[in-house]
Amino acid sequence: MNIGVIILARANFGRWPDKVLYKLQGKTILEHVIRKAKTLDVDTVIVSTTDSIEDQVIRNIAWDQGVEISRGEPDNRTDRVCKAIKDYNLDYFVNMSPATPFFDVDYTQILIETLKKHPDCDMYGMTHFSNHYVPYIINSTIPFRNQNDDQEIYIDKTGMNIYYKWGFEEPEVRNRYLYNGNIAYRIQADNHRRICEYLGHFPVNYDEIVKALNGMQDFS
């Protein structure tokens, strides 16, 4: 089974253009995401971007990090995912936002191990809510059903066999969502920066994020 991580990344895109280039402890958000993705037990990590001049900075980061690069249409994210799947012959892929520097490596690895033990589902998530907040795993045949969608990676869950590891009522799972989410606005990135500044380094794991949040609360 060939498992990859696909990170869709563009510069000057979205509600806050160039957000993936915001720096935490001297490294861009995208660099942190790639670095952490490389620690997962997968066969390949792919940055999916375009050939445009403005995305040269994205390609440079991917090259410097030693990961694969797939290039596709600027305005069709679903097609770019499908191209990356074809380019690297993936059976399953971890769909990862380029703006989730605090994504939970430990829980993502648990999902990958679950896939390997139960390789018969269309999609694997932490909970029924997880596809909006943290990395999730998708059978590589799924995006090809929605290739005409030119905006989002649209997943029609109708009739899909989905494996959810936990219920969303689990307190530990809920807590981990607080800083697993995708950064969309500058204020969110600034909060991440404050956590790093409090610790004096980029957090190694979720426990360090909790330590910083508790310490910052006590300090205030």
C-alpha positions as a printed Julia matrix, in Angstrom:
220×3 Matrix{Float64}:
   0.0    0.0     0.0
   1.44   3.34   -1.11
   0.56   6.17    1.31
   1.48   9.79    0.77
   0.93  13.19    2.31
  -0.4   15.83   -0.08
   0.07  19.44    0.97
  -1.71  21.88   -1.33
   0.25  25.12   -1.12
   0.21  28.39   -3.0
   1.55  31.87   -2.33
  -0.73  34.9    -2.42
  -3.87  32.81   -2.03
  -6.9   32.74    0.24
  -8.36  35.07    2.85
  -4.88  36.0     4.04
  -2.45  35.87    1.09
   1.03  34.5     1.81
  -0.07  33.16    5.2
   2.02  30.0     4.68
   5.1   32.26    4.57
   4.45  33.71    8.04
   7.38  32.79   10.28
   7.35  31.0    13.62
  10.74  30.75   15.29
  12.53  31.67   12.07
  10.77  29.14    9.81
   7.7   29.59    7.64
   4.43  27.92    8.54
   4.81  25.75    5.43
   8.29  24.62    6.51
   6.93  23.52    9.88
   4.1   21.56    8.24
   6.5   19.81    5.83
   9.03  19.06    8.55
   6.38  17.44   10.74
   4.81  15.57    7.82
   8.21  13.99    7.11
   8.14  12.34   10.54
   4.99  10.38    9.68
   5.17   6.75    8.59
   4.28   7.36    4.93
   5.98   6.61    1.64
   6.21  10.14    0.33
   5.44  13.77    1.17
   4.25  15.89   -1.76
   3.79  19.63   -2.03
   1.18  20.28   -4.7
   1.53  23.73   -6.22
   1.73  25.39   -9.65
   4.28  26.55  -12.21
   3.41  30.22  -11.7
   6.14  32.71  -10.88
   4.48  33.7    -7.6
   4.64  30.08   -6.44
   8.4   29.86   -6.97
   8.83  30.55   -3.25
   6.65  27.51   -2.48
   8.68  25.31   -4.81
  11.92  26.58   -3.25
  10.72  25.65    0.24
   9.73  22.17   -0.95
  13.12  21.67   -2.63
  14.97  22.85    0.45
  12.95  20.42    2.59
  13.73  17.54    0.25
  10.14  16.58   -0.54
   8.38  15.86   -3.82
   6.7   18.55   -5.91
   3.63  18.13   -8.09
   2.44  21.01  -10.28
  -1.03  21.58  -11.66
  -3.71  24.1   -12.52
  -3.68  27.21  -10.32
  -7.44  27.42   -9.84
  -8.43  23.77   -9.52
  -7.38  22.19   -6.26
  -9.19  18.92   -6.9
  -7.32  18.46  -10.18
  -4.03  19.19   -8.45
  -4.76  16.51   -5.86
  -5.62  14.04   -8.62
  -2.41  14.87  -10.46
  -0.32  14.31   -7.33
  -2.04  10.96   -6.8
  -1.24   9.92  -10.38
   2.3   11.29  -10.3
   3.2    9.22   -7.25
   0.81   6.27   -7.66
  -0.83   6.72   -4.25
  -3.37   4.29   -2.82
  -4.23   6.55    0.12
  -3.23  10.08    1.0
  -3.16  12.25    4.08
  -4.87  15.48    3.09
  -2.96  18.2     4.92
  -3.41  21.95    4.96
  -0.23  24.01    4.46
  -1.39  26.32    7.26
  -1.62  23.88   10.2
   1.81  24.15   11.84
   0.52  22.74   15.13
  -1.14  19.69   13.57
  -1.01  16.7    15.9
   1.65  14.28   14.66
   0.81  11.66   17.28
  -2.88  11.49   16.44
  -2.2   11.57   12.7
   0.19   8.65   13.1
  -2.53   6.75   14.97
  -4.8    7.26   11.95
  -2.09   5.96    9.61
  -1.65   2.87   11.77
  -5.43   2.39   11.79
  -5.45   2.5     7.98
  -2.75  -0.14    7.82
  -4.7   -2.43   10.16
  -8.06  -1.84    8.48
  -7.32  -1.01    4.81
 -10.9   -1.29    3.6
 -12.41   2.16    4.17
 -12.84   5.17    1.92
 -11.81   7.69    4.55
 -10.26   7.81    8.01
 -10.77  10.63   10.49
 -10.25  11.42   14.15
 -13.98  12.05   14.59
 -16.97  12.97   12.44
 -15.81  16.59   12.71
 -12.13  16.1    11.99
 -12.08  16.73    8.24
 -12.49  20.44    8.94
  -9.67  20.74   11.44
  -6.94  18.13   11.34
  -5.35  15.87    8.74
  -7.5   13.02    7.52
  -6.82  10.1     5.18
  -8.66   9.45    1.93
  -8.74   6.55   -0.52
  -7.07   7.87   -3.66
 -10.01   6.94   -5.89
 -12.32   9.4    -4.13
 -11.12  12.78   -5.53
 -11.5   11.52   -9.11
 -15.26  11.35   -8.56
 -15.33  15.12   -8.09
 -12.73  16.32  -10.57
 -15.04  18.95  -12.05
 -15.12  20.88   -8.8
 -12.73  23.79   -9.32
 -12.6   25.3    -5.85
 -12.42  22.9    -2.93
 -11.39  19.28   -2.56
 -15.02  18.27   -2.53
 -15.77  14.95   -0.87
 -19.28  13.58   -1.26
 -19.61  11.25    1.74
 -22.82   9.66    0.5
 -22.4    5.89    0.64
 -18.8    6.14    1.79
 -17.32   3.71    4.3
 -15.75   6.09    6.84
 -13.7    5.04    9.87
 -13.85   7.45   12.8
 -11.33   6.69   15.53
 -13.05   8.57   18.34
 -16.31  10.31   19.13
 -16.23  14.09   19.18
 -17.52  14.03   22.77
 -14.1   12.8    23.93
 -12.62  15.72   25.96
  -9.05  14.96   24.86
 -10.05  15.03   21.2
 -11.94  18.29   21.61
  -9.01  19.93   23.36
  -6.6   18.94   20.62
  -8.8   20.7    18.07
  -8.18  24.08   19.67
  -4.8   24.53   17.97
  -4.95  21.83   15.3
  -7.03  24.01   13.02
  -6.13  25.7     9.79
  -4.77  29.25   10.15
  -6.93  31.6     8.09
  -6.22  34.98    9.66
  -3.26  36.91   11.01
  -4.61  36.92   14.56
  -4.49  33.11   14.6
  -0.88  33.07   13.45
  -0.01  35.7    16.05
  -1.43  33.43   18.75
   0.79  30.61   17.47
   3.75  33.0    17.58
   3.01  33.92   21.2
   3.01  30.24   22.17
   6.4   29.78   20.51
   7.76  32.88   22.22
   6.55  31.7    25.61
   8.24  28.31   25.15
  11.34  29.78   23.53
  11.03  27.25   20.69
   8.5   25.69   18.35
   6.36  23.24   20.37
   7.56  19.65   20.13
   4.12  18.16   20.78
   0.61  18.85   22.02
   1.69  18.7    25.67
   3.99  21.68   25.13
   1.13  23.67   23.61
  -0.93  22.93   26.72
   2.03  23.93   28.91
   2.32  27.26   27.1
  -1.4   28.0    27.22
  -1.57  27.26   30.93
   1.54  29.31   31.63
   0.34  32.26   29.58
  -2.96  32.2    31.43
  -1.2   32.22   34.79
   1.04  35.06   33.65
  -1.9   37.2    32.63
